[in-house]
Amino acid sequence: MLNTLIRKFSGHEPSKNTAKKRLQFALVCDKLEVNDETLKALQNDIVEVISKYFEIDQTSLELKVQRDDEASALVFNTPILCVRRSRV
């Protein structure tokens, strides 16, 4: 139980959960016919644009595709550390 609490608060997931998420992500990408290179390029572009306005924690960002029967959604999640002041 203590290990579970430590993992929960430290943000570390068991490797089986990580592997499961990666497999689900790979399966969704296969259905969408989106390759890893395209997703990595998209992630880099999103980080570049968001970084103009916010300081973000790039080590904790997450990009995933969620799919249901009717639609797919691209979900980008990253902690925002602070707002960048305009450089006008």
C-alpha positions as CSV (number, residue, x, y, z in Angstrom):
1,M,0.0,0.0,0.0
2,L,2.8,2.4,0.8
3,N,4.4,1.7,-2.6
4,T,1.1,2.5,-4.3
5,L,0.9,5.8,-2.5
6,I,4.4,6.7,-3.3
7,R,3.9,5.9,-7.0
8,K,0.7,7.9,-7.0
9,F,2.2,11.0,-5.5
10,S,5.5,10.8,-7.3
11,G,3.8,10.4,-10.7
12,H,5.5,7.1,-11.5
13,E,3.3,4.4,-13.0
14,P,3.9,0.7,-12.9
15,S,5.6,-0.5,-16.1
16,K,2.6,-2.6,-17.1
17,N,0.4,0.6,-17.2
18,T,3.0,2.4,-19.2
19,A,3.3,-0.5,-21.6
20,K,-0.5,-0.7,-21.9
21,K,-0.8,3.0,-22.7
22,R,1.9,2.7,-25.4
23,L,0.2,-0.2,-27.0
24,Q,-3.1,1.6,-27.0
25,F,-1.5,4.7,-28.5
26,A,0.2,2.6,-31.2
27,L,-3.0,0.9,-32.1
28,V,-4.9,4.2,-32.4
29,C,-2.1,5.6,-34.5
30,D,-2.2,2.6,-36.8
31,K,-5.9,3.1,-37.3
32,L,-5.4,6.8,-38.1
33,E,-2.4,6.0,-40.3
34,V,-0.2,8.4,-38.4
35,N,3.4,7.4,-38.0
36,D,5.8,8.1,-35.1
37,E,7.8,10.7,-37.1
38,T,4.6,12.7,-37.9
39,L,3.5,12.6,-34.2
40,K,7.0,13.6,-33.0
41,A,7.1,16.5,-35.5
42,L,3.7,17.6,-34.4
43,Q,4.7,17.5,-30.8
44,N,7.8,19.6,-31.5
45,D,5.7,22.1,-33.4
46,I,3.1,22.3,-30.6
47,V,5.9,22.8,-28.0
48,E,7.5,25.5,-30.1
49,V,4.2,27.5,-30.3
50,I,3.2,27.1,-26.7
51,S,6.7,28.0,-25.5
52,K,6.3,31.4,-27.1
53,Y,3.5,32.2,-24.5
54,F,4.2,29.9,-21.6
55,E,7.2,28.3,-19.8
56,I,6.3,24.6,-19.8
57,D,7.7,21.5,-18.2
58,Q,8.9,19.7,-21.3
59,T,9.9,16.6,-19.3
60,S,6.3,16.0,-18.3
61,L,4.4,16.6,-21.5
62,E,2.1,14.0,-23.0
63,L,0.7,13.8,-26.5
64,K,-1.9,11.2,-27.2
65,V,-4.7,10.4,-29.6
66,Q,-8.1,9.4,-28.1
67,R,-10.6,7.7,-30.4
68,D,-14.2,6.6,-30.1
69,D,-16.6,5.2,-32.7
70,E,-17.2,8.6,-34.4
71,A,-14.2,10.7,-33.9
72,S,-10.5,11.0,-32.9
73,A,-9.0,13.7,-30.7
74,L,-5.5,14.8,-30.2
75,V,-4.8,15.5,-26.5
76,F,-1.7,17.5,-25.5
77,N,-1.1,17.8,-21.8
78,T,1.8,19.7,-20.2
79,P,2.3,21.5,-16.9
80,I,2.5,25.3,-17.4
81,L,5.2,26.7,-15.1
82,C,4.5,30.4,-15.8
83,V,3.2,32.9,-18.4
84,R,5.9,34.5,-20.5
85,R,5.8,38.3,-20.4
86,S,5.2,39.9,-23.8
87,R,8.4,41.1,-25.5
88,V,6.9,44.1,-27.3
